[in-house]
Amino acid sequence: MQRSLCRFLADEIGATSIEYATIGAFVSILIYSATKVIGTKLSSAYLMPVVGNLT
């Protein structure tokens, strides 16, 4: 029982998975935020002049 507990505490696979999940979540939030800002600017720059010419 003690050997199993020591092996479990020394195992780092779970910690590595959590680290990668945290990095993945951070990158996802970063990409979402960047596309939100860039999308708004592109919409203002390209879409609004076209809409203005159609009306």
Backbone as XML, in Angstrom:
<?xml version="1.0"?>
<chain id="A" units="angstrom">
  <residue number="1" name="MET">
    <atom name="N" x="0.826" y="-1.188" z="0.000"/>
    <atom name="CA" x="0.000" y="0.000" z="0.000"/>
    <atom name="C" x="0.874" y="1.257" z="0.000"/>
  </residue>
  <residue number="2" name="GLN">
    <atom name="N" x="1.908" y="1.245" z="0.810"/>
    <atom name="CA" x="2.783" y="2.414" z="0.895"/>
    <atom name="C" x="3.531" y="2.627" z="-0.422"/>
  </residue>
  <residue number="3" name="ARG">
    <atom name="N" x="3.930" y="1.539" z="-1.057"/>
    <atom name="CA" x="4.634" y="1.650" z="-2.335"/>
    <atom name="C" x="3.711" y="2.256" z="-3.398"/>
  </residue>
  <residue number="4" name="SER">
    <atom name="N" x="2.461" y="1.842" z="-3.409"/>
    <atom name="CA" x="1.497" y="2.397" z="-4.364"/>
    <atom name="C" x="1.290" y="3.884" z="-4.127"/>
  </residue>
  <residue number="5" name="LEU">
    <atom name="N" x="1.214" y="4.285" z="-2.884"/>
    <atom name="CA" x="1.038" y="5.695" z="-2.550"/>
    <atom name="C" x="2.255" y="6.507" z="-2.973"/>
  </residue>
  <residue number="6" name="CYS">
    <atom name="N" x="3.441" y="5.983" z="-2.745"/>
    <atom name="CA" x="4.664" y="6.688" z="-3.153"/>
    <atom name="C" x="4.737" y="6.811" z="-4.671"/>
  </residue>
  <residue number="7" name="ARG">
    <atom name="N" x="4.362" y="5.749" z="-5.378"/>
    <atom name="CA" x="4.365" y="5.793" z="-6.838"/>
    <atom name="C" x="3.352" y="6.815" z="-7.355"/>
  </residue>
  <residue number="8" name="PHE">
    <atom name="N" x="2.186" y="6.857" z="-6.724"/>
    <atom name="CA" x="1.150" y="7.810" z="-7.121"/>
    <atom name="C" x="1.615" y="9.246" z="-6.907"/>
  </residue>
  <residue number="9" name="LEU">
    <atom name="N" x="2.256" y="9.520" z="-5.797"/>
    <atom name="CA" x="2.719" y="10.876" z="-5.503"/>
    <atom name="C" x="3.885" y="11.295" z="-6.394"/>
  </residue>
  <residue number="10" name="ALA">
    <atom name="N" x="4.678" y="10.338" z="-6.849"/>
    <atom name="CA" x="5.824" y="10.650" z="-7.702"/>
    <atom name="C" x="5.434" y="10.775" z="-9.176"/>
  </residue>
  <residue number="11" name="ASP">
    <atom name="N" x="4.249" y="10.297" z="-9.532"/>
    <atom name="CA" x="3.799" y="10.329" z="-10.927"/>
    <atom name="C" x="3.476" y="11.760" z="-11.334"/>
  </residue>
  <residue number="12" name="GLU">
    <atom name="N" x="4.058" y="12.208" z="-12.458"/>
    <atom name="CA" x="3.869" y="13.586" z="-12.908"/>
    <atom name="C" x="3.036" y="13.680" z="-14.183"/>
  </residue>
  <residue number="13" name="ILE">
    <atom name="N" x="2.472" y="12.597" z="-14.633"/>
    <atom name="CA" x="1.693" y="12.615" z="-15.874"/>
    <atom name="C" x="0.464" y="13.509" z="-15.724"/>
  </residue>
  <residue number="14" name="GLY">
    <atom name="N" x="-0.221" y="13.433" z="-14.617"/>
    <atom name="CA" x="-1.403" y="14.262" z="-14.399"/>
    <atom name="C" x="-1.068" y="15.740" z="-14.353"/>
  </residue>
  <residue number="15" name="ALA">
    <atom name="N" x="0.035" y="16.074" z="-13.725"/>
    <atom name="CA" x="0.448" y="17.476" z="-13.638"/>
    <atom name="C" x="0.788" y="18.022" z="-15.016"/>
  </residue>
  <residue number="16" name="THR">
    <atom name="N" x="1.432" y="17.225" z="-15.832"/>
    <atom name="CA" x="1.775" y="17.649" z="-17.188"/>
    <atom name="C" x="0.513" y="17.870" z="-18.008"/>
  </residue>
  <residue number="17" name="SER">
    <atom name="N" x="-0.467" y="17.007" z="-17.858"/>
    <atom name="CA" x="-1.729" y="17.166" z="-18.580"/>
    <atom name="C" x="-2.421" y="18.459" z="-18.191"/>
  </residue>
  <residue number="18" name="ILE">
    <atom name="N" x="-2.419" y="18.770" z="-16.922"/>
    <atom name="CA" x="-3.050" y="20.003" z="-16.452"/>
    <atom name="C" x="-2.304" y="21.217" z="-16.984"/>
  </residue>
  <residue number="19" name="GLU">
    <atom name="N" x="-0.988" y="21.143" z="-17.026"/>
    <atom name="CA" x="-0.203" y="22.263" z="-17.570"/>
    <atom name="C" x="-0.530" y="22.493" z="-19.039"/>
  </residue>
  <residue number="20" name="TYR">
    <atom name="N" x="-0.591" y="21.420" z="-19.822"/>
    <atom name="CA" x="-0.927" y="21.567" z="-21.239"/>
    <atom name="C" x="-2.353" y="22.078" z="-21.416"/>
  </residue>
  <residue number="21" name="ALA">
    <atom name="N" x="-3.275" y="21.642" z="-20.596"/>
    <atom name="CA" x="-4.652" y="22.127" z="-20.682"/>
    <atom name="C" x="-4.722" y="23.614" z="-20.360"/>
  </residue>
  <residue number="22" name="THR">
    <atom name="N" x="-3.962" y="24.058" z="-19.374"/>
    <atom name="CA" x="-3.928" y="25.477" z="-19.022"/>
    <atom name="C" x="-3.333" y="26.303" z="-20.155"/>
  </residue>
  <residue number="23" name="ILE">
    <atom name="N" x="-2.263" y="25.831" z="-20.742"/>
    <atom name="CA" x="-1.651" y="26.539" z="-21.872"/>
    <atom name="C" x="-2.628" y="26.590" z="-23.044"/>
  </residue>
  <residue number="24" name="GLY">
    <atom name="N" x="-3.302" y="25.488" z="-23.319"/>
    <atom name="CA" x="-4.283" y="25.451" z="-24.401"/>
    <atom name="C" x="-5.428" y="26.416" z="-24.174"/>
  </residue>
  <residue number="25" name="ALA">
    <atom name="N" x="-5.910" y="26.502" z="-22.941"/>
    <atom name="CA" x="-6.985" y="27.441" z="-22.625"/>
    <atom name="C" x="-6.518" y="28.876" z="-22.809"/>
  </residue>
  <residue number="26" name="PHE">
    <atom name="N" x="-5.311" y="29.177" z="-22.374"/>
    <atom name="CA" x="-4.766" y="30.528" z="-22.519"/>
    <atom name="C" x="-4.619" y="30.902" z="-23.991"/>
  </residue>
  <residue number="27" name="VAL">
    <atom name="N" x="-4.111" y="29.991" z="-24.794"/>
    <atom name="CA" x="-3.947" y="30.254" z="-26.227"/>
    <atom name="C" x="-5.309" y="30.441" z="-26.892"/>
  </residue>
  <residue number="28" name="SER">
    <atom name="N" x="-6.294" y="29.651" z="-26.504"/>
    <atom name="CA" x="-7.639" y="29.791" z="-27.062"/>
    <atom name="C" x="-8.235" y="31.150" z="-26.744"/>
  </residue>
  <residue number="29" name="ILE">
    <atom name="N" x="-8.085" y="31.601" z="-25.515"/>
    <atom name="CA" x="-8.595" y="32.916" z="-25.123"/>
    <atom name="C" x="-7.868" y="34.013" z="-25.885"/>
  </residue>
  <residue number="30" name="LEU">
    <atom name="N" x="-6.578" y="33.865" z="-26.057"/>
    <atom name="CA" x="-5.785" y="34.848" z="-26.795"/>
    <atom name="C" x="-6.229" y="34.936" z="-28.255"/>
  </residue>
  <residue number="31" name="ILE">
    <atom name="N" x="-6.436" y="33.799" z="-28.895"/>
    <atom name="CA" x="-6.883" y="33.786" z="-30.293"/>
    <atom name="C" x="-8.282" y="34.382" z="-30.410"/>
  </residue>
  <residue number="32" name="TYR">
    <atom name="N" x="-9.175" y="34.032" z="-29.500"/>
    <atom name="CA" x="-10.535" y="34.573" z="-29.526"/>
    <atom name="C" x="-10.512" y="36.091" z="-29.391"/>
  </residue>
  <residue number="33" name="SER">
    <atom name="N" x="-9.733" y="36.592" z="-28.455"/>
    <atom name="CA" x="-9.661" y="38.042" z="-28.239"/>
    <atom name="C" x="-9.074" y="38.755" z="-29.451"/>
  </residue>
  <residue number="34" name="ALA">
    <atom name="N" x="-8.043" y="38.193" z="-30.029"/>
    <atom name="CA" x="-7.402" y="38.819" z="-31.189"/>
    <atom name="C" x="-8.350" y="38.856" z="-32.379"/>
  </residue>
  <residue number="35" name="THR">
    <atom name="N" x="-9.059" y="37.777" z="-32.634"/>
    <atom name="CA" x="-9.984" y="37.767" z="-33.766"/>
    <atom name="C" x="-11.165" y="38.692" z="-33.532"/>
  </residue>
  <residue number="36" name="LYS">
    <atom name="N" x="-11.573" y="38.842" z="-32.296"/>
    <atom name="CA" x="-12.671" y="39.764" z="-31.980"/>
    <atom name="C" x="-12.257" y="41.198" z="-32.300"/>
  </residue>
  <residue number="37" name="VAL">
    <atom name="N" x="-11.073" y="41.601" z="-31.900"/>
    <atom name="CA" x="-10.581" y="42.962" z="-32.149"/>
    <atom name="C" x="-10.325" y="43.174" z="-33.637"/>
  </residue>
  <residue number="38" name="ILE">
    <atom name="N" x="-9.643" y="42.235" z="-34.265"/>
    <atom name="CA" x="-9.317" y="42.371" z="-35.687"/>
    <atom name="C" x="-10.586" y="42.337" z="-36.531"/>
  </residue>
  <residue number="39" name="GLY">
    <atom name="N" x="-11.532" y="41.487" z="-36.170"/>
    <atom name="CA" x="-12.785" y="41.398" z="-36.918"/>
    <atom name="C" x="-13.555" y="42.700" z="-36.899"/>
  </residue>
  <residue number="40" name="THR">
    <atom name="N" x="-13.601" y="43.360" z="-35.761"/>
    <atom name="CA" x="-14.291" y="44.641" z="-35.656"/>
    <atom name="C" x="-13.605" y="45.693" z="-36.512"/>
  </residue>
  <residue number="41" name="LYS">
    <atom name="N" x="-12.294" y="45.732" z="-36.487"/>
    <atom name="CA" x="-11.559" y="46.718" z="-37.289"/>
    <atom name="C" x="-11.723" y="46.443" z="-38.779"/>
  </residue>
  <residue number="42" name="LEU">
    <atom name="N" x="-11.675" y="45.183" z="-39.189"/>
    <atom name="CA" x="-11.856" y="44.848" z="-40.598"/>
    <atom name="C" x="-13.269" y="45.170" z="-41.059"/>
  </residue>
  <residue number="43" name="SER">
    <atom name="N" x="-14.232" y="44.929" z="-40.205"/>
    <atom name="CA" x="-15.614" y="45.250" z="-40.543"/>
    <atom name="C" x="-15.779" y="46.740" z="-40.769"/>
  </residue>
  <residue number="44" name="SER">
    <atom name="N" x="-15.183" y="47.541" z="-39.914"/>
    <atom name="CA" x="-15.264" y="48.992" z="-40.063"/>
    <atom name="C" x="-14.548" y="49.459" z="-41.317"/>
  </residue>
  <residue number="45" name="ALA">
    <atom name="N" x="-13.439" y="48.853" z="-41.635"/>
    <atom name="CA" x="-12.620" y="49.306" z="-42.759"/>
    <atom name="C" x="-13.174" y="48.867" z="-44.112"/>
  </residue>
  <residue number="46" name="TYR">
    <atom name="N" x="-13.733" y="47.678" z="-44.207"/>
    <atom name="CA" x="-14.119" y="47.140" z="-45.509"/>
    <atom name="C" x="-15.628" y="47.013" z="-45.698"/>
  </residue>
  <residue number="47" name="LEU">
    <atom name="N" x="-16.346" y="46.599" z="-44.687"/>
    <atom name="CA" x="-17.768" y="46.335" z="-44.850"/>
    <atom name="C" x="-18.596" y="47.609" z="-44.851"/>
  </residue>
  <residue number="48" name="MET">
    <atom name="N" x="-18.296" y="48.535" z="-43.980"/>
    <atom name="CA" x="-19.098" y="49.756" z="-43.881"/>
    <atom name="C" x="-19.061" y="50.606" z="-45.157"/>
  </residue>
  <residue number="49" name="PRO">
    <atom name="N" x="-17.935" y="50.769" z="-45.825"/>
    <atom name="CA" x="-17.960" y="51.517" z="-47.094"/>
    <atom name="C" x="-18.826" y="50.837" z="-48.156"/>
  </residue>
  <residue number="50" name="VAL">
    <atom name="N" x="-18.829" y="49.524" z="-48.189"/>
    <atom name="CA" x="-19.659" y="48.801" z="-49.155"/>
    <atom name="C" x="-21.128" y="49.011" z="-48.833"/>
  </residue>
  <residue number="51" name="VAL">
    <atom name="N" x="-21.490" y="48.896" z="-47.569"/>
    <atom name="CA" x="-22.876" y="49.108" z="-47.154"/>
    <atom name="C" x="-23.297" y="50.541" z="-47.454"/>
  </residue>
  <residue number="52" name="GLY">
    <atom name="N" x="-22.411" y="51.493" z="-47.237"/>
    <atom name="CA" x="-22.717" y="52.893" z="-47.527"/>
    <atom name="C" x="-22.974" y="53.130" z="-49.002"/>
  </residue>
  <residue number="53" name="ASN">
    <atom name="N" x="-22.279" y="52.427" z="-49.873"/>
    <atom name="CA" x="-22.480" y="52.579" z="-51.315"/>
    <atom name="C" x="-23.727" y="51.864" z="-51.812"/>
  </residue>
  <residue number="54" name="LEU">
    <atom name="N" x="-24.207" y="50.892" z="-51.081"/>
    <atom name="CA" x="-25.399" y="50.159" z="-51.502"/>
    <atom name="C" x="-26.686" y="50.907" z="-51.185"/>
  </residue>
  <residue number="55" name="THR">
    <atom name="N" x="-26.654" y="51.778" z="-50.200"/>
    <atom name="CA" x="-27.885" y="52.483" z="-49.822"/>
    <atom name="C" x="-28.025" y="53.808" z="-50.500"/>
  </residue>
</chain>
